[in-house]
Amino acid sequence: MNKIYRIGFLVRTSSKKLTTGLACLFLTMRALAHVPVKDSLVILKGHLPSSYDQSKIQLFYFSDKGRVKDSAVIHDGSFEIRNYIHGIYKAFLSVDRLGEKGIKTNGDYKTVYLEPGQTFIITGADWKDITITGGPAQTDWTALDKMTVSVTRELEAVSTEKWNKSGAGDATAAKALEEKERTLRIRQHQLQDQFIKEHPASWVSWDIVQERSQWMIDDDGLLAVFNRLDAKYRNTPAGASAEIRIVGGVNAGVGKTAPDFTAMDTLGRNITLSSLRGQYVLVDFWASWCGFCRAETPNIKKAWDKFKDKGLSIVSVSYDDSKDKWMQAIHEDKMPWLQISELKDMLHAPSAKKYGLIGIPMIILLDPTGKIVARNLRGEELQRKVAEALDGGGTHGTARRNL
């Protein structure tokens, strides 16, 4: 994650949300091409002013083995980190200075595309202005960053301000900032699209498309961008997964009418999603086997308890292929709202294909006309979006079914 601009989502939603960004999918692999047979050494070393002595350089990234963290203490202005990797990974560097407290901001994190066999050199008079060199992907990232840095920084500032206004209960200001955020995000995407057109074989281009495919916000043009990528990325399992997400995002993106489907409730009755129109509906795609989904259930329950009498309905759509396991999870987690399932796993359920799902949980909010108001809702953001929607007017009645 992140969210979404450079690593802005790391700062505001915490490492927990980054970890659960695609949840049970367990990451779209960042290393699918040019994979050596054996792990190869990658070295990060640098020199900073003496004022950074005894500070700690932190490195983290996600590999196919999970979250990787490493660090090095700066001595006499120098440091070195050695890792063994077998693919290209987008990583982040930060510095913990002695006596420094407080949450890091976006400028404290630096992006580095780790590549097997490469040595990366980090230099600069100040951490916020460091230069990182080493490897073709990092060279491409530096070029892209120069193209987009101005709009990215403005986008991050507006997003943070929107977040703060919303947290303070100023819904009017937050809404105005959301529109400004949208305009800036579209501009950021346009610049990225230009880069991808000029660098279709770049790992960075592929990484941009993968990241954007996970969120699909104001991004209907992403399918055309995907098709510009080199075939070495498109014609892979990860490429196929990204294409599914993109097509689903186009069909079921924010502002679109939610694709309709029919599934069975716990009493065996067929329920069509469109039959719930006339009210705000929170749609929770989940499964009993998905630990991240079930960890999100308390947040959904919180929304249910708070808003069920104010015009909110909830429907959970399970990708269990066993009714017994589905029913057991419903009762164990005490989920009193409408539950439906096609009793098919995510690879074979028609609804999953319509929404481009390859990972769960996926929680979306529909307005009374059936249009998608928000996607990828989690935690407090879920509560905030529901509150904003209901405060804006709309809905009457709730959808309940007996378990």
C-alpha positions in Angstrom: 0.0 0.0 0.0 0.2 2.6 -0.2 -2.2 5.2 0.7 -1.7 5.6 -2.5 0.8 8.1 -3.4 4.4 7.0 -3.3 4.2 5.6 0.3 1.7 8.0 1.8 -0.5 5.1 2.9 2.3 3.8 5.0 2.3 7.0 7.1 -1.4 7.4 7.7 -2.7 3.9 7.9 0.2 2.2 9.7 2.2 -0.9 8.9 -0.9 -3.0 9.8 -2.8 -1.7 6.9 0.1 -2.1 4.6 0.4 -5.7 5.7 -3.3 -6.3 5.1 -3.6 -4.3 2.0 -4.6 -7.2 -0.2 -5.0 -9.5 2.8 -5.6 -13.1 2.0 -4.0 -12.7 -1.5 -0.7 -12.6 0.4 0.8 -10.0 -1.9 1.0 -9.9 -5.7 4.5 -11.0 -6.2 7.0 -8.1 -6.8 9.5 -10.5 -8.3 8.2 -12.4 -11.2 10.7 -11.7 -14.0 14.5 -12.2 -14.4 14.6 -14.5 -11.4 18.0 -16.1 -10.9 18.3 -19.7 -9.8 20.1 -18.6 -6.5 19.8 -15.6 -4.2 22.3 -12.9 -5.1 23.9 -10.3 -2.9 22.6 -6.7 -2.9 24.5 -4.0 -1.1 23.3 -0.7 0.2 26.0 1.6 1.5 26.4 5.3 1.9 27.9 8.3 3.6 26.1 11.0 5.5 27.4 14.0 7.6 28.9 13.3 11.0 25.7 14.7 12.6 24.1 11.4 11.7 26.6 9.2 13.6 25.0 6.6 15.8 21.7 7.0 13.9 20.2 3.8 12.5 19.3 3.3 8.8 16.2 1.1 8.5 15.4 -1.0 5.4 12.1 -2.9 4.8 10.4 -4.5 1.9 8.0 -7.4 1.1 9.4 -10.4 -0.6 7.7 -13.7 -1.5 8.9 -14.9 1.9 7.1 -12.0 3.7 8.1 -8.8 5.4 11.9 -8.2 5.5 13.5 -5.8 7.8 17.2 -4.9 8.2 19.2 -2.0 9.6 22.7 -0.6 10.1 24.1 1.9 12.5 26.0 4.9 11.0 29.7 5.0 12.2 32.0 7.9 11.1 29.3 8.9 8.6 29.2 5.6 6.8 26.9 2.5 6.8 26.3 -0.7 4.9 23.5 -3.2 4.6 23.8 -6.5 2.8 20.9 -8.7 1.8 20.4 -11.7 -0.5 17.5 -11.6 -2.9 16.3 -13.4 -6.0 14.1 -10.8 -7.6 13.4 -7.1 -7.9 11.7 -5.6 -4.8 10.5 -2.1 -4.1 12.0 -1.2 -0.7 11.9 1.7 1.6 14.7 3.4 3.6 14.4 5.6 6.6 16.7 7.0 9.4 16.1 6.9 13.1 18.2 9.7 14.6 19.3 9.6 18.2 16.7 11.3 20.5 14.2 11.7 17.6 10.6 11.1 18.4 7.3 11.3 16.5 5.7 9.7 13.5 7.7 9.8 10.3 6.3 11.8 7.4 6.5 10.9 3.7 9.7 12.7 3.2 11.4 10.5 5.7 11.0 7.4 3.5 13.1 6.9 0.5 12.3 4.4 -2.3 14.9 2.0 -3.6 14.3 -0.8 -6.1 16.6 -3.6 -4.9 18.0 -5.8 -7.7 20.1 -8.9 -7.4 23.8 -8.3 -7.7 23.6 -4.5 -7.5 25.3 -2.1 -5.2 23.4 1.0 -4.2 25.1 4.2 -3.1 23.3 6.6 -0.8 24.8 10.1 -0.4 23.7 13.6 0.6 24.2 16.4 3.1 20.7 15.8 4.6 18.5 12.8 4.6 15.6 14.6 3.0 17.8 15.3 -0.1 19.7 12.1 -0.4 20.6 10.6 -3.8 20.3 6.8 -4.4 22.1 5.3 -7.4 22.5 1.7 -8.5 20.7 -0.6 -10.9 18.5 0.0 -14.0 15.2 0.0 -12.0 16.5 2.6 -9.6 17.7 4.8 -12.5 14.1 4.6 -14.0 12.6 5.3 -10.6 14.7 8.5 -10.2 13.6 9.7 -13.7 9.9 9.0 -12.8 10.3 10.7 -9.4 11.6 13.9 -11.1 8.6 13.9 -13.4 6.1 13.5 -10.6 7.6 14.9 -7.5 5.8 18.2 -7.6 2.3 16.8 -8.0 3.0 13.9 -5.6 4.1 16.3 -2.8 1.0 18.5 -3.3 -1.2 15.4 -3.4 0.3 14.1 -0.1 -0.2 17.5 1.5 -3.9 17.7 0.4 -4.5 14.1 1.4 -3.1 14.7 4.9 -5.1 17.9 5.3 -8.3 16.1 4.2 -7.6 13.3 6.7 -7.1 15.9 9.5 -10.3 17.8 8.6 -12.3 14.6 8.5 -10.9 13.5 11.8 -11.9 16.9 13.3 -15.5 16.5 12.0 -15.3 19.2 9.3 -17.1 17.2 6.6 -17.5 20.2 4.3 -13.8 21.0 4.2 -12.9 17.4 3.8 -15.3 17.0 0.8 -13.7 20.0 -0.9 -10.3 18.7 -0.3 -11.3 15.3 -1.6 -12.2 16.8 -5.0 -8.9 18.6 -5.1 -7.2 15.3 -4.2 -9.0 13.6 -7.1 -7.8 16.3 -9.6 -4.2 15.9 -8.4 -4.4 12.1 -8.5 -5.6 12.1 -12.1 -2.7 14.4 -13.0 -0.2 12.1 -11.2 -1.6 9.2 -13.2 -1.2 11.1 -16.5 2.4 11.7 -15.7 2.9 8.0 -14.8 1.2 7.0 -18.0 3.6 9.1 -20.0 6.5 7.4 -18.3 5.1 3.9 -19.0 4.5 4.7 -22.6 8.2 5.7 -22.9 9.5 2.8 -20.8 7.2 -0.2 -21.4 9.9 -2.7 -20.5 10.9 -1.0 -17.2 10.3 -2.8 -14.0 9.1 0.5 -12.5 6.4 0.7 -15.1 5.2 -2.7 -14.2 5.3 -1.9 -10.5 3.2 1.3 -11.1 0.6 -0.7 -12.9 0.5 -3.4 -10.2 0.1 -0.8 -7.4 -2.6 1.2 -9.2 -4.5 -2.0 -10.0 -4.8 -2.7 -6.3 -6.7 0.5 -5.7 -8.4 1.5 -9.0 -9.3 5.0 -7.9 -10.0 7.5 -10.8 -8.2 5.1 -13.1 -10.4 3.8 -15.9 -7.6 4.3 -18.4 -5.4 1.8 -16.6 -6.3 -1.1 -18.9 -4.9 0.7 -21.9 -1.8 1.4 -19.9 -1.5 -2.2 -18.9 -1.7 -3.2 -22.6 1.3 -1.0 -23.3 3.5 -3.0 -21.0 6.1 -5.4 -22.3 4.8 -8.9 -22.8 7.3 -10.2 -20.3 5.1 -8.7 -17.6 1.7 -9.1 -19.1 2.1 -12.8 -20.0 2.7 -14.1 -16.5 0.5 -15.3 -13.7 1.0 -11.9 -11.9 0.2 -10.1 -15.1 -3.0 -12.1 -15.5 -4.0 -11.3 -11.9 -3.3 -7.6 -12.5 -5.5 -7.6 -15.6 -8.3 -9.3 -13.7 -8.1 -6.6 -11.0 -8.0 -3.8 -13.6 -11.0 -5.1 -15.6 -12.9 -5.5 -12.3 -11.9 -2.1 -11.2 -13.2 -0.6 -14.5 -16.5 -2.5 -14.1 -16.8 -1.9 -10.4 -14.9 1.3 -9.8 -15.9 4.2 -7.6 -18.8 6.0 -9.3 -19.9 2.9 -11.3 -23.1 1.0 -10.7 -22.2 -2.1 -8.8 -22.3 -5.2 -11.0 -25.4 -7.2 -10.1 -25.3 -10.9 -9.1 -27.5 -13.4 -7.3 -26.5 -15.6 -4.4 -28.1 -17.8 -1.7 -28.8 -16.6 1.8 -28.5 -18.9 4.8 -32.1 -20.2 4.4 -31.5 -21.1 0.7 -33.3 -18.1 -0.7 -31.9 -16.3 -3.8 -30.9 -12.7 -3.1 -30.0 -10.3 -5.9 -27.7 -7.4 -4.9 -29.8 -4.9 -6.8 -32.8 -5.8 -4.7 -31.2 -3.9 -1.8 -31.3 -0.5 -3.6 -33.0 2.3 -1.8 -30.5 2.3 1.1 -26.8 2.5 1.6 -25.3 -0.9 1.5 -21.9 -2.1 2.8 -20.9 -5.1 0.8 -18.3 -7.3 2.5 -16.5 -9.9 0.3 -15.0 -12.5 2.7 -14.6 -16.2 3.5 -14.4 -18.3 6.7 -10.8 -19.4 5.9 -9.6 -15.8 5.5 -8.0 -14.7 8.8 -7.7 -11.1 7.6 -11.4 -11.0 6.7 -12.4 -12.3 10.1 -10.1 -9.8 11.8 -12.0 -7.0 9.9 -15.4 -8.3 11.2 -15.3 -6.3 14.4 -15.0 -3.1 12.3 -18.0 -4.1 10.2 -19.9 -5.0 13.4 -19.1 -1.5 14.8 -20.6 0.1 11.7 -23.6 -2.2 12.0 -24.2 -1.3 15.6 -23.7 2.4 15.0 -25.6 2.9 11.7 -28.1 0.1 11.3 -30.9 2.3 12.6 -29.7 5.3 10.6 -30.1 3.8 7.1 -27.2 1.3 6.6 -27.6 -2.2 5.4 -24.8 -4.8 5.3 -24.4 -7.9 3.2 -21.5 -10.3 3.5 -20.7 -12.3 0.4 -18.8 -15.5 1.3 -16.4 -17.4 -0.9 -16.7 -20.6 1.0 -17.5 -23.7 -1.0 -18.7 -25.5 2.2 -22.0 -24.4 3.7 -21.1 -25.9 7.1 -17.9 -23.9 7.4 -19.6 -20.8 6.2 -22.4 -21.1 8.8 -20.0 -22.0 11.5 -18.0 -18.8 10.9 -21.1 -16.7 10.9 -22.2 -17.9 14.3 -18.7 -17.9 15.8 -18.2 -14.2 14.7 -21.8 -13.2 15.6 -22.7 -11.6 12.3 -26.4 -10.7 12.4 -26.7 -8.9 9.1 -27.5 -10.4 5.7 -25.2 -13.3 4.6 -25.1 -14.7 1.1 -22.9 -17.1 -0.8 -22.6 -18.8 -4.2 -20.9 -21.7 -2.4 -18.0 -21.4 -4.8 -14.4 -20.4 -4.1 -13.2 -17.0 -5.4 -11.7 -18.5 -8.6 -15.0 -19.9 -9.7 -17.7 -17.5 -8.2 -19.3 -15.3 -10.9 -19.4 -12.3 -8.5 -15.7 -12.4 -7.9 -15.1 -12.3 -11.6 -17.4 -9.3 -12.0 -15.6 -7.4 -9.3 -12.1 -8.4 -10.4 -11.4 -10.0 -7.0 -8.2 -12.0 -6.5 -7.8 -11.1 -2.8 -10.1 -10.5 0.2 -11.4 -8.9 2.3 -12.8 -6.4 -0.1 -15.4 -4.0 1.4 -17.3 -1.5 -0.7 -20.0 1.0 0.0 -23.0 1.5 -2.3 -25.4 4.4 -2.4 -29.2 4.0 -2.6 -29.0 3.9 -6.4 -26.5 1.1 -6.4 -23.5 3.2 -7.3 -20.2 2.5 -5.6 -19.2 5.2 -3.2 -16.0 3.7 -1.9 -13.8 0.6 -2.2 -11.1 -1.1 -0.1 -12.6 0.1 3.2 -10.9 -0.9 6.4 -11.0 0.1 10.1 -11.6 3.7 10.9 -11.8 4.6 7.2 -14.8 2.3 6.9 -16.5 4.1 9.8 -15.7 7.5 8.4 -16.9 6.8 4.9 -20.2 5.3 6.2 -20.7 8.3 8.5 -20.0 10.8 5.6 -22.5 9.0 3.3 -25.3 8.9 5.8 -24.8 12.5 6.9 -25.1 13.4 3.3 -28.6 12.1 3.2 -30.1 9.0 1.7 -31.6 5.8 2.8 -34.3 4.3 4.7 -34.7 0.8 6.0 -32.4 -2.1 6.5 -31.9 -5.5 5.0 -32.1 -8.4 7.4 -32.4 -12.1 6.9 -32.6 -14.9 9.5 -29.5 -17.0 9.9 
